[in-house]
Amino acid sequence: MYEFGHEVGGSGLSKPPKEEELVGKEIDLMDNKVSELPESPNCPSLIVLRLQRNYDLGALPPLFFQRMPLLQLLDLSNTSIKSLPKSLPKLVALKKLFLRGCKLFMKLSPQVGKLDNLEELDLDETQIINLPVDIGRLVKLRLLKVSFYGHTNFSKRKLQSNLVLHPETISNLSQLTELSIDVDPSDKRWDDSVEAVVKGVCNSKGLRSLSLYLPKVQLLDFISLIYPSLTRFRFILGYDKRRIISRVPHEAEAEFRKWDRCLKFVNGENIPIQIRQVLKISTSFFLDRHANAMNLSEFGNENLKMLKCCLLAECNEMETIIDGSELDPGSAENVLESLQYLSLYYMKNLRSIWKGPLRYGCMSKLKFLALHTCPKLRNIFSHTLLQSFVSLEEFILEDCPKVASLVSHESVKPISDTCLPTLKRLFLLYLPELVSIFNGLFIAPKLERIGFYNCPKLKCLSKRELSSKQLKMIKGESHWWEDIEWNETEWGTRPDYLMHIFSPVNNEEDVMTELAQDKDLSEATIKNEGQKYTDDGKLLDVVRQHKGPWPDCVMEKTMTDNVTKPISSPSRRMPPSMSPPYFIPPQFNRQQALSFQDSAQNDFSSEKNLSNCSNTIVTAATDKNIISTTTPASSTSTPPPSLIPSRYESQKRRDWNTFGQYLKNHRPPLSLSQCSAAHVLEFLRYLDQFGKTKVHIQTCPFFGNPQPPAPCTCPLRQAWGFLDAIIGRLSNAYEEHGGKPEGNPFRARDVRIYLREVRDLQARARGLNYKKRKLPKLKVAPTTFADATTTNQESSSQGKTQQYNKKKPEGKKKKTNQSKQDNEGRKLKHKQSISWYVRSK
């Protein structure tokens, strides 16, 4: 029996427990495979019921809560239930109700308003459309977490209300201490409700935690009196645009959210005073796609004192992080003195981390630094900056094509003190111009792990750069490691101890496999020794963040200089969703260095050869749809053509990778088994905004004109053939990955109807005919006597067939022609076909 304190969670139960077994004050059935429960168990003394993470549990019996009068905690998180049973009001003593992560839960019953003692209600990561008005009756409610993402599954006609919640709901919940409302930025209903919510929040004097999305910065004025007293808050300000594929990995955003006071400023222009005021008390700041900020100092160095985490992404006008020329010479205060985490992504014009004079002590607490895809970045560490980073433990530099060394040349001079004394992990990825790590300086005496990938010009390693006695592992390509030149005056012979700790990585597929094994070992080490981080697993996370399930890396390597060069940009561009989710391929990033386009104008990325031929590099000419292979000068073998993936397989793999990231980035995240035709249609509509095909509207004078004589303002859409090809590839990939044909969402009726409607609409708008043309059969002259005999037999049989057709009764021809010309409906056609069949008999 399940007595009080006895746990059976995670024991793999698949059958529901019997009613006589459900005895005690606490029942723990979490982390099992229970798919059904007893109809009406008699549990008069039950207080706690935990059913979370029973993913097969799809529904609760209608009378399940009929005899649980003392139940106080009910946890149904991460189950597949769609609604609560009608016996819910019987839980008169219920205080905590958790439905977090129920991805199929779409409607909250108004009967929840009868739970007078309810104190905590968690509806985060569900698919509900709106909150019932009855929520306002829960006067004892202290915690409310809710996410509104279910509107994407309904049309505007099916939505019962234009508001996500009643204007007076929040103001009635006067006892709230924690409120979190997560919405889809594209949901226009939130724009009509947010002001009433903000005003209602002001009446909650006991509020201590608040999370809101505020489309307008001016809304901060309403809560300016309460947010200084909040112990936790997370504000997203600006018109955020939902992205299926984000350029910032989930791990980075999770780091941003884990701090107490988080501020995210999206698609902003200038720097409003409201942002400065909130930033002054924030501990975590995410600046995303700001239009004209030149550096972080423009937000006010005095407002950055409390920052511990800073995340910058796609701020295309930003040239440096901190401008030292704006510092007050008479002030002794240090800039970013509390910062511990700094990560940058896709900074188009970034040239340096610090510009101008630097005061010792600035950024002295920084532990983590990551620079991803900064095409104009040249200088990273100066002499003064090296001595300021006394707490740096991990540094990641990826896809910065102009970086030749981590230490600038003007800083190469004798340094009395040891620099970067706490650095333990260093990862250098996709740096085609890197020739030296620290320019021969004695730096990082406690370095434990270092990883290299695609650094072709790094031919020599200095003994002073690898002088750490705690060095445990070196990761890199095997052919790169074999070509390393060891200076005899410095090293003598090849150092055997470095050979021992080197872990070769032949290609990206091996990177993923080997680092996954390293991560498992590291996790075991964490449990046994209590370590906080392990570097092999950390390197795996770095690779996964930027390459996705299938690594996409395409590069062109010349035979003479052995330097990686960018692939020429194809004429047709693709949306960012068609590139790997976190990692845009290196050659694409280097192309961005030349012409850094908007996120909606990314290039095609082709697939790298994932065979065991590690020294072969795939060259993709995407504009000509050709995939070929070239072999570097150091290689003597050429892989067989059968190992090179075809263009179709490369496209299919890329499309499947993209759709997998769409499911992961969905709010809430979806598994493949939960994917439906509605999600496929949402994915296709998202791709539509990156189309290049002009589709004329009916009011356009060029409607139906295949060759319009002048430009017009009609919208651009994805061509029907493009969408049809994607669906075909995804359909095949779905079944190749274990999906059942009868449950294939890409072959659903709604998807076929949508594609047919797109085809018909574009055919009318563009004046084109999408009917397939039958190609004529080619006649081949016989080469042998047997072929000539076969040809004669076929021609004679065709002649007999033609004679037979000539002898057919004329009535059949008339009937057939009549049925083709008749437009009276399907029934009439059916009757005529039956009459024709009977007559032929």
C-alpha positions in Angstrom: 0.0 0.0 0.0 1.1 3.6 -0.6 1.4 4.7 3.0 2.4 8.2 4.2 6.0 8.9 3.3 6.3 5.8 1.1 7.5 6.8 -2.4 6.8 4.8 -5.5 7.7 7.6 -7.9 10.0 6.6 -10.8 9.5 2.9 -10.3 8.1 2.4 -13.8 4.5 1.7 -13.0 2.3 1.4 -16.1 -0.9 0.0 -14.6 -3.1 2.2 -12.4 -3.1 1.4 -8.7 -6.2 -0.3 -7.3 -8.6 1.8 -5.2 -7.8 -0.2 -2.0 -4.1 0.6 -2.5 -4.6 4.4 -2.5 -4.4 4.7 1.3 -2.5 7.3 3.3 -1.9 11.0 3.6 0.6 11.3 0.8 0.7 9.4 -2.6 3.6 9.8 -4.9 3.1 8.4 -8.4 5.4 10.8 -10.3 7.9 9.8 -13.0 5.9 6.7 -14.0 4.0 5.5 -17.1 0.5 5.6 -15.6 -2.0 6.2 -18.4 -5.3 5.9 -16.4 -6.5 6.2 -12.8 -9.4 4.7 -10.8 -12.8 6.1 -11.3 -13.5 7.4 -7.8 -11.0 6.3 -5.2 -11.9 6.7 -1.6 -9.1 8.8 0.0 -10.6 10.6 3.0 -7.2 11.3 4.6 -5.2 12.1 1.5 -3.3 15.5 1.7 -0.7 15.3 -1.0 -1.1 13.7 -4.5 1.8 13.9 -6.9 1.2 12.7 -10.5 3.8 14.9 -12.4 5.7 13.6 -15.4 3.3 10.8 -16.2 3.4 11.7 -19.8 0.9 8.9 -20.8 -1.8 10.2 -18.5 -4.3 11.8 -20.9 -7.4 12.4 -18.8 -8.7 12.2 -15.2 -12.0 10.3 -14.5 -15.0 12.7 -14.0 -15.5 11.6 -10.4 -11.8 11.2 -9.5 -11.9 14.0 -6.8 -15.2 13.0 -5.4 -13.9 11.6 -2.2 -10.7 13.6 -1.4 -12.0 16.2 0.9 -8.7 16.9 2.6 -6.4 17.2 -0.4 -4.2 20.2 -0.2 -1.5 19.7 -2.9 -2.2 18.4 -6.4 0.6 18.2 -8.9 -0.3 17.3 -12.5 2.7 19.0 -14.1 4.0 17.6 -17.4 1.1 15.2 -18.1 -1.0 15.0 -21.2 -4.3 16.0 -19.6 -6.5 18.5 -21.6 -8.9 19.6 -18.9 -9.8 19.1 -15.3 -12.7 16.8 -14.3 -16.1 18.1 -13.1 -15.5 16.8 -9.6 -12.8 19.6 -9.1 -15.1 21.7 -6.8 -15.0 18.8 -4.3 -11.5 19.7 -3.4 -12.6 22.3 -0.8 -9.2 22.2 1.1 -7.0 22.4 -2.0 -4.2 25.0 -1.6 -1.7 24.2 -4.4 -2.6 23.3 -7.9 0.3 22.7 -10.4 -0.3 22.2 -14.1 3.0 23.4 -15.4 4.1 21.9 -18.7 0.8 20.3 -19.6 1.2 21.0 -23.3 -2.3 19.8 -24.3 -4.1 21.7 -21.6 -6.0 24.5 -23.4 -9.0 25.5 -21.3 -9.2 26.2 -17.6 -12.6 25.3 -16.2 -14.5 28.2 -14.5 -15.1 25.8 -11.6 -11.6 26.6 -10.4 -13.2 29.7 -9.0 -14.9 27.5 -6.4 -11.6 26.5 -4.8 -11.9 29.1 -2.0 -8.7 28.0 -0.2 -6.4 27.9 -3.3 -3.2 29.8 -2.7 -0.9 28.7 -5.6 -1.9 28.1 -9.2 0.8 27.3 -11.8 -0.3 27.3 -15.4 3.1 28.0 -17.0 4.0 26.4 -20.3 0.4 25.4 -21.0 -1.7 26.1 -24.1 -4.6 28.0 -22.5 -6.2 30.8 -24.4 -7.5 33.0 -21.6 -8.3 32.9 -17.9 -11.9 32.7 -16.8 -13.4 35.6 -14.9 -13.9 33.3 -11.9 -10.2 33.5 -11.1 -11.0 36.8 -9.5 -12.9 35.0 -6.8 -9.7 33.3 -5.4 -9.0 36.0 -2.8 -6.5 33.9 -1.0 -4.3 33.3 -4.1 -0.7 34.2 -3.5 1.0 32.8 -6.6 -0.2 32.9 -10.2 1.8 31.7 -13.1 0.3 31.5 -16.6 1.3 31.5 -20.2 -1.0 32.3 -23.1 0.2 30.5 -26.2 -2.9 28.6 -27.2 -4.3 31.3 -29.5 -2.0 30.1 -32.3 -4.1 26.9 -32.6 -7.4 28.8 -33.1 -8.7 31.2 -35.7 -10.1 34.6 -34.6 -13.6 33.3 -35.1 -13.1 30.5 -32.6 -11.6 32.7 -29.9 -14.3 33.4 -27.3 -12.9 36.6 -26.1 -10.7 39.4 -27.4 -9.0 39.6 -24.0 -6.6 37.1 -22.4 -8.0 37.9 -18.9 -10.7 40.2 -17.5 -9.5 43.7 -16.6 -10.5 43.4 -13.0 -9.0 39.9 -12.4 -5.6 41.0 -11.2 -7.0 43.9 -9.1 -9.2 41.5 -7.2 -6.3 39.3 -6.3 -5.1 41.5 -3.5 -3.1 38.8 -1.7 -0.8 38.1 -4.7 2.9 37.9 -3.8 4.1 36.3 -7.1 2.7 37.0 -10.6 4.1 35.7 -13.9 2.3 36.2 -17.2 4.0 34.9 -20.3 2.5 35.7 -23.7 3.2 35.3 -27.3 4.4 38.8 -28.6 2.3 38.3 -31.7 -0.9 37.9 -29.7 -2.7 41.3 -30.2 -5.1 40.6 -27.4 -2.4 41.2 -24.9 -2.1 44.8 -26.2 -5.7 45.4 -25.1 -5.2 43.8 -21.7 -1.8 44.8 -20.6 -2.6 48.2 -19.3 -5.4 46.9 -17.0 -3.0 44.2 -15.8 -0.3 46.8 -15.0 -2.8 49.0 -13.1 -4.1 45.9 -11.2 -0.5 45.0 -10.2 -0.2 48.4 -8.5 -2.9 47.5 -6.1 -1.1 44.4 -5.0 0.9 45.9 -2.1 2.4 42.5 -1.0 3.8 41.7 -4.5 7.4 40.5 -4.3 7.9 38.8 -7.7 6.7 40.0 -11.1 7.2 38.8 -14.7 5.6 40.7 -17.5 5.9 41.5 -21.2 5.4 45.2 -21.8 5.1 46.2 -25.5 5.5 49.9 -24.6 8.2 51.3 -22.4 5.8 53.9 -21.1 4.0 51.2 -19.2 6.9 51.2 -16.7 5.6 54.5 -15.4 2.6 52.7 -13.8 4.7 50.3 -11.8 7.6 52.7 -11.1 6.6 52.9 -7.5 6.5 49.1 -6.8 9.4 47.5 -8.8 12.1 49.0 -6.5 10.6 47.0 -3.7 10.4 43.7 -5.7 12.8 41.0 -4.8 12.5 39.4 -8.2 11.3 40.7 -11.5 11.6 40.0 -15.2 10.5 42.6 -17.7 10.6 42.3 -21.5 10.3 45.7 -23.0 9.7 46.6 -26.6 7.9 45.0 -29.6 9.4 41.6 -29.4 8.9 39.5 -32.5 8.5 35.8 -32.0 11.3 33.7 -33.6 10.9 30.1 -34.3 14.7 29.8 -34.6 16.5 32.1 -32.2 20.1 33.1 -32.7 20.7 33.1 -29.0 20.8 29.6 -27.6 18.5 28.5 -24.8 21.4 28.0 -22.5 22.3 31.7 -22.7 18.7 32.8 -22.2 18.4 30.5 -19.2 21.5 32.1 -17.7 19.8 35.5 -18.2 16.6 34.3 -16.5 18.2 32.7 -13.5 19.2 36.0 -11.9 16.8 37.9 -9.5 16.1 41.1 -11.5 16.1 40.7 -15.2 15.5 43.3 -17.9 15.3 42.5 -21.6 15.1 45.4 -24.1 14.1 44.3 -27.6 14.1 46.2 -30.9 14.7 49.5 -29.2 15.6 52.8 -30.5 17.5 55.4 -28.4 17.6 54.8 -24.6 14.4 55.9 -22.8 14.7 57.2 -19.2 12.5 54.4 -18.0 15.1 51.8 -19.2 17.8 53.6 -17.4 15.8 53.7 -14.1 15.1 49.9 -14.2 18.6 49.1 -15.3 19.9 50.8 -12.3 18.5 48.1 -10.0 18.8 45.2 -12.4 21.2 42.3 -12.0 20.7 40.8 -15.5 20.4 42.7 -18.8 19.6 41.4 -22.3 19.9 43.9 -25.1 18.5 42.4 -28.2 18.5 44.0 -31.7 19.0 47.6 -30.6 18.9 49.9 -33.5 21.5 52.6 -32.8 23.4 52.0 -29.5 27.1 52.5 -30.1 28.3 51.0 -26.8 26.9 49.9 -23.5 28.2 53.1 -21.8 25.4 55.0 -23.5 23.1 53.5 -20.9 25.1 55.2 -18.2 28.0 53.6 -16.4 26.5 54.5 -13.1 23.4 52.4 -14.1 25.6 49.3 -14.7 26.9 48.9 -11.2 24.6 46.0 -10.1 24.8 44.1 -13.3 26.0 40.5 -12.9 24.9 39.1 -16.2 24.9 40.8 -19.6 23.7 39.4 -22.9 24.1 41.3 -26.1 22.7 40.1 -29.5 22.5 41.7 -33.0 23.2 45.2 -31.9 24.6 46.1 -35.4 25.8 49.7 -34.6 27.7 48.7 -31.4 31.4 49.1 -31.9 32.7 48.5 -28.4 31.2 47.4 -25.1 32.6 50.1 -22.8 33.9 53.5 -24.0 36.6 54.5 -21.5 36.6 58.1 -22.8 33.3 58.7 -21.1 34.6 57.8 -17.7 35.0 60.6 -15.2 38.8 61.0 -14.5 38.1 62.2 -11.0 35.9 59.3 -10.0 37.3 56.2 -8.3 34.3 54.0 -9.2 35.0 50.9 -11.4 32.8 50.1 -14.4 30.9 46.8 -14.4 32.5 45.9 -11.1 29.8 43.3 -10.3 29.6 41.6 -13.8 30.2 37.9 -13.8 28.7 36.7 -17.1 29.2 38.4 -20.5 28.1 36.8 -23.8 27.8 38.4 -27.3 26.1 37.1 -30.4 26.2 38.4 -34.0 27.6 41.8 -33.4 28.1 43.2 -36.9 30.4 46.2 -36.2 32.0 45.2 -32.9 35.7 46.0 -33.0 36.8 45.8 -29.3 35.6 45.0 -25.8 37.1 48.2 -24.3 37.9 51.5 -26.0 40.0 54.2 -24.6 41.7 54.4 -21.1 41.0 51.6 -18.7 41.0 51.8 -15.0 42.4 48.8 -13.1 39.6 46.9 -11.3 37.0 47.2 -14.0 35.2 43.9 -14.8 37.4 42.3 -12.1 34.7 39.8 -11.1 34.0 38.5 -14.7 34.0 34.7 -14.7 32.6 33.8 -18.1 33.2 35.6 -21.4 31.9 34.4 -24.8 32.2 36.2 -28.2 30.2 34.6 -31.1 30.3 35.8 -34.7 31.9 39.2 -34.5 33.2 39.7 -38.1 35.1 42.9 -37.5 36.5 42.1 -34.1 40.3 42.3 -34.0 41.4 43.2 -30.5 40.3 41.3 -27.5 42.8 41.6 -24.6 45.0 44.6 -24.1 47.7 44.8 -21.5 45.5 46.6 -19.0 42.5 44.4 -19.7 44.5 41.3 -19.1 45.4 42.5 -15.7 41.8 43.3 -14.9 40.4 39.9 -15.7 41.6 38.4 -12.4 38.5 36.1 -12.0 37.9 34.9 -15.6 37.4 31.1 -15.6 36.1 30.4 -19.1 36.5 32.1 -22.4 34.9 31.1 -25.7 35.8 32.8 -29.0 33.9 31.6 -32.1 33.7 32.7 -35.7 35.7 35.9 -35.5 37.5 35.8 -38.8 39.8 38.8 -38.3 41.3 37.7 -34.9 45.0 36.8 -35.3 45.7 36.5 -31.6 43.9 36.9 -28.3 46.4 39.5 -27.2 46.9 42.6 -29.3 50.4 43.3 -30.6 50.9 46.5 -28.7 50.3 44.5 -25.5 53.2 42.1 -26.3 55.7 43.3 -23.7 57.1 41.8 -20.5 54.4 41.5 -17.8 55.5 41.3 -14.3 52.3 39.8 -12.9 50.6 36.6 -14.1 47.6 37.4 -16.3 44.3 35.5 -16.3 45.3 33.6 -13.2 42.0 31.7 -12.8 41.4 30.8 -16.4 40.5 27.1 -16.6 38.7 26.6 -19.9 39.5 28.1 -23.3 37.7 27.2 -26.6 38.8 28.7 -29.9 36.4 27.7 -32.8 36.4 28.7 -36.4 39.1 31.3 -36.4 40.7 31.2 -39.9 43.3 34.0 -39.2 44.4 32.9 -35.8 48.2 32.4 -35.8 48.9 32.6 -32.0 47.0 32.2 -28.8 48.7 34.7 -26.4 51.6 35.9 -28.6 54.0 33.8 -26.6 53.1 35.4 -23.2 53.0 33.5 -20.0 49.3 33.5 -19.3 46.7 31.3 -17.6 48.8 29.2 -15.3 45.8 27.2 -14.1 44.4 26.3 -17.6 42.9 22.8 -17.5 41.2 22.3 -20.9 41.6 23.9 -24.2 39.8 23.2 -27.4 40.5 24.1 -31.1 38.5 23.6 -34.2 39.0 25.0 -37.7 42.0 27.2 -36.9 44.0 26.4 -40.0 46.7 29.0 -39.6 47.6 28.1 -36.0 50.7 26.1 -36.9 52.8 26.7 -33.8 52.1 26.5 -30.1 54.4 28.3 -27.6 55.6 26.6 -24.5 54.8 29.6 -22.5 51.2 29.4 -23.7 50.8 25.8 -22.6 52.9 26.0 -19.4 50.0 25.2 -17.1 50.8 22.2 -14.9 47.1 21.5 -14.5 46.4 21.0 -18.2 44.3 17.9 -18.5 43.0 17.8 -22.1 43.6 19.3 -25.5 40.9 18.9 -28.2 41.4 19.4 -31.9 41.5 17.8 -35.3 44.0 15.0 -35.7 45.5 16.4 -39.0 45.9 19.8 -37.4 47.7 18.3 -34.4 50.0 16.3 -36.6 51.0 19.4 -38.6 51.9 21.5 -35.5 55.5 22.8 -35.7 57.3 22.4 -32.4 60.2 24.9 -32.0 63.2 22.9 -31.2 64.9 25.7 -29.3 61.8 26.0 -27.1 60.5 22.4 -26.9 63.4 20.3 -28.0 61.5 17.2 -29.2 57.8 16.8 -29.4 56.4 16.9 -25.9 55.2 13.4 -24.9 53.0 14.7 -22.1 51.0 16.8 -24.5 50.7 13.9 -26.9 49.2 11.9 -24.0 46.5 14.5 -23.1 45.6 15.3 -26.7 42.1 14.0 -27.7 41.7 13.9 -31.5 38.6 15.1 -33.2 38.4 14.0 -36.8 35.2 15.6 -38.0 32.2 17.2 -36.4 30.3 13.9 -36.2 33.1 12.5 -34.1 33.1 15.7 -32.0 29.5 15.1 -31.0 30.1 11.5 -30.3 33.3 11.8 -28.3 32.2 14.8 -26.3 28.9 13.1 -25.4 31.0 10.3 -23.9 33.1 12.9 -22.1 30.0 14.6 -20.8 28.7 11.3 -19.3 32.0 10.8 -17.6 32.0 14.4 -16.4 28.5 14.1 -14.9 29.6 11.0 -13.0 32.5 13.0 -11.7 30.2 15.8 -10.6 28.1 13.3 -8.6 31.1 11.5 -7.0 33.4 14.5 -6.4 30.9 17.4 -6.1 32.4 19.4 -8.9 30.4 22.2 -10.3 31.5 22.2 -13.9 33.2 19.7 -16.1 34.9 21.0 -19.2 34.3 18.1 -21.6 30.6 18.5 -21.0 31.0 22.2 -21.3 32.7 21.9 -24.7 29.8 19.6 -25.7 27.3 22.3 -24.7 29.3 24.8 -26.8 29.2 22.6 -29.9 25.5 21.8 -29.4 24.5 25.4 -28.9 25.9 26.3 -32.3 25.6 23.3 -34.4 22.3 21.6 -33.5 21.6 17.9 -33.9 23.2 17.7 -37.4 26.4 19.8 -37.7 26.3 22.0 -40.7 29.7 23.2 -41.7 30.6 24.0 -45.2 33.9 25.5 -46.2 36.1 25.8 -49.2 39.8 25.1 -48.7 42.4 26.0 -51.3 45.2 23.7 -52.2 47.9 26.3 -52.1 47.6 28.4 -48.9 45.4 26.0 -46.9 43.2 28.9 -45.8 39.5 28.7 -45.4 37.6 31.1 -47.7 34.0 32.2 -47.7 31.7 30.6 -50.2 30.2 33.0 -52.6 26.7 34.2 -51.7 24.0 32.5 -53.8 21.5 34.6 -55.6 18.6 33.2 -53.6 18.5 33.7 -49.9 16.8 31.8 -47.2 15.3 32.7 -43.8 17.3 32.0 -40.6 15.0 29.1 -39.8 16.5 27.2 -42.7 20.0 27.4 -41.1 21.1 25.4 -38.1 19.5 26.8 -35.0 22.3 28.1 -32.8 25.2 27.9 -35.1 25.2 29.6 -38.4 27.9 27.8 -40.5 31.3 29.5 -40.5 31.4 30.3 -44.1 28.0 32.0 -43.8 29.3 34.0 -40.9 32.4 35.1 -42.9 30.1 36.1 -45.7 28.2 38.1 -43.1 31.5 39.9 -42.4 31.3 41.2 -46.0 27.6 41.8 -46.2 25.9 41.3 -42.9 22.3 40.9 -43.8 19.2 41.0 -41.7 18.1 37.8 -40.0 15.5 37.3 -42.7 18.0 37.2 -45.5 20.4 34.4 -44.7 22.1 32.2 -47.2 21.6 28.6 -48.0 23.8 26.4 -45.9 24.8 23.0 -47.3 25.6 19.9 -45.3 29.1 18.8 -44.5 30.2 15.3 -45.3 29.5 13.3 -42.2 31.4 10.2 -43.3 34.5 8.7 -41.7 36.7 10.4 -44.3 37.9 13.1 -41.8 40.3 14.8 -44.1 37.8 15.5 -46.9 36.0 18.8 -47.0 32.8 19.2 -48.8 32.5 22.2 -51.1 29.0 23.3 -51.7 28.1 25.5 -54.6 24.6 26.2 -53.5 23.8 28.7 -56.2 24.4 26.0 -58.9 23.0 23.2 -56.8 26.3 21.3 -57.1 28.1 19.4 -54.3 31.7 18.3 -54.9 34.7 17.4 -52.9 38.2 18.7 -52.8 41.1 17.2 -50.8 43.6 19.3 -48.9 47.3 19.1 -49.8 48.0 17.0 -46.8 45.6 14.3 -47.7 46.4 11.5 -50.1 43.0 9.7 -50.3 39.8 10.6 -51.9 36.5 9.3 -50.5 34.2 7.3 -52.8 31.3 9.3 -54.3 28.8 7.1 -52.5 29.8 8.6 -49.2 29.0 12.1 -50.2 25.4 13.0 -49.4 23.2 13.9 -52.3 21.7 17.3 -52.6 18.3 16.0 -51.6 19.6 14.3 -48.5 21.4 17.4 -47.5 18.3 19.5 -47.9 16.2 16.9 -46.1 18.6 16.8 -43.2 18.7 20.6 -42.9 14.9 20.9 -43.1 14.5 18.3 -40.4 17.0 20.0 -38.2 15.1 23.3 -38.7 11.8 21.8 -37.9 13.2 20.1 -34.8 14.4 23.4 -33.5 10.9 24.9 -34.2 9.4 22.2 -31.9 12.0 23.0 -29.3 11.5 26.7 -29.4 7.7 26.4 -29.4 6.0 27.8 -26.4 5.6 25.5 -24.7 8.1 23.1 -26.3 6.7 20.2 -28.3 7.9 16.7 -28.7 7.6 15.0 -32.1 4.8 12.8 -30.9 2.8 15.9 -30.0 3.3 17.6 -33.4 0.0 18.0 -35.3 -1.0 19.4 -38.7 -1.7 22.8 -37.0 2.0 23.1 -36.0 3.0 22.2 -39.5 0.8 25.0 -40.9 2.2 27.4 -38.3 5.7 26.5 -39.5 4.8 27.1 -43.1 3.2 30.5 -42.3 6.3 31.5 -40.5 8.4 30.7 -43.6 6.0 32.8 -45.7 7.4 36.1 -44.3 10.8 35.4 -45.9 9.4 34.7 -49.4 10.7 36.2 -52.6 7.7 35.5 -54.9 5.4 38.5 -55.7 1.7 37.5 -55.2 -0.6 40.1 -56.5 -3.8 40.9 -54.6 -7.1 41.2 -56.4 -7.1 45.0 -56.3 -3.7 45.1 -58.0 -3.9 46.1 -61.7 -1.3 43.4 -62.4 -3.5 40.6 -60.9 -3.2 37.6 -63.2 -0.4 39.1 -65.2 2.6 36.7 -65.4 4.9 39.5 -66.5 3.9 42.8 -64.8 5.3 45.8 -66.7 6.0 47.8 -63.5 6.7 47.1 -59.8 3.8 47.1 -57.3 3.4 47.0 -53.5 1.9 43.5 -53.3 3.4 41.2 -50.6 6.2 38.7 -51.1 5.4 35.0 -50.3 7.1 31.7 -50.5 6.4 30.0 -53.8 4.1 27.0 -53.8 6.7 24.7 -55.2 9.1 25.6 -52.5 6.6 24.8 -49.7 5.5 21.7 -51.5 9.2 20.5 -51.7 9.8 21.2 -48.0 6.7 19.2 -47.0 7.8 16.3 -49.1 11.2 16.2 -47.6 9.9 16.6 -44.0 7.3 13.8 -44.6 10.0 11.4 -45.6 12.3 12.4 -42.8 9.5 12.0 -40.3 9.0 8.3 -41.2 12.8 7.7 -41.4 13.0 8.8 -37.8 10.5 6.3 -36.6 7.2 8.1 -37.3 4.2 6.0 -38.4 2.8 6.8 -41.8 -0.8 6.9 -40.6 0.2 9.6 -38.0 2.4 11.6 -40.3 1.4 15.3 -39.7 3.0 16.4 -43.0 0.6 14.2 -44.9 -2.5 15.4 -43.0 -5.5 16.5 -44.9 -5.3 20.1 -43.6 -1.7 20.4 -44.9 -2.7 19.1 -48.4 -5.7 21.5 -48.5 -3.4 24.4 -47.5 -0.9 23.6 -50.2 -3.6 23.3 -52.7 -5.1 26.7 -51.7 -1.7 28.3 -52.0 -1.2 26.8 -55.4 -4.5 27.9 -56.7 -4.2 31.4 -55.2 -0.7 31.9 -56.6 -1.8 30.5 -60.0 -4.6 33.1 -60.2 -2.5 36.0 -58.8 0.4 35.4 -61.1 -1.4 34.1 -64.1 0.5 30.8 -64.2 -0.5 27.2 -64.8 0.9 24.7 -62.3 -0.4 21.6 -64.1 2.3 19.1 -64.7 3.3 18.5 -68.3 3.9 15.0 -69.5 7.3 14.5 -71.0 7.4 12.7 -74.4 8.9 9.3 -74.4 12.3 9.1 -76.1 12.8 6.5 -78.7 16.2 4.8 -78.7 17.5 3.1 -81.8 18.2 -0.7 -81.3 21.8 -1.6 -80.9 21.5 -5.4 -81.1 19.4 -8.0 -82.8 17.6 -8.8 -79.5 16.8 -5.1 -79.0 15.5 -4.8 -82.6 13.3 -7.9 -82.0 11.9 -6.4 -78.8 11.3 -3.1 -80.5 9.4 -4.7 -83.4 7.3 -6.7 -80.9 6.4 -3.5 -79.0 5.5 -1.6 -82.2 3.3 -4.5 -83.3 1.6 -4.5 -80.0 1.1 -0.8 -80.1 -0.4 -1.2 -83.6 -2.9 -3.7 -82.4 -3.8 -1.4 -79.5 -4.5 1.4 -82.0 -6.6 -0.9 -84.2 -8.6 -1.9 -81.1 -9.2 1.7 -80.1 -10.4 2.4 -83.6 -13.0 -0.3 -83.4 -14.5 1.0 -80.2 -18.2 2.0 -80.4 -18.9 5.6 -81.0 -21.4 5.6 -78.2 -18.6 5.2 -75.7 -16.7 8.1 -77.1 -19.8 10.3 -77.0 -20.5 9.3 -73.5 -16.9 9.9 -72.4 -16.8 13.4 -74.0 -20.2 14.2 -72.5 -19.0 13.3 -69.0 -15.9 15.4 -69.4 -17.9 18.5 -70.5 -20.6 18.1 -67.9 -20.3 20.5 -64.9 -23.5 19.7 -63.1 -21.7 18.1 -60.1 -20.1 14.9 -58.8 -23.3 13.0 -58.5 -24.2 13.4 -62.2 -20.6 12.4 -63.2 -20.9 9.3 -61.0 -24.2 8.2 -62.5 -22.8 8.7 -66.0 -19.7 6.6 -65.2 -21.9 3.8 -63.8 -24.1 3.8 -66.9 -21.0 3.8 -69.1 -19.6 0.8 -67.2 -22.9 -1.1 -67.5 -23.1 -0.4 -71.2 -19.6 -1.7 -71.8 -20.4 -4.9 -70.0 
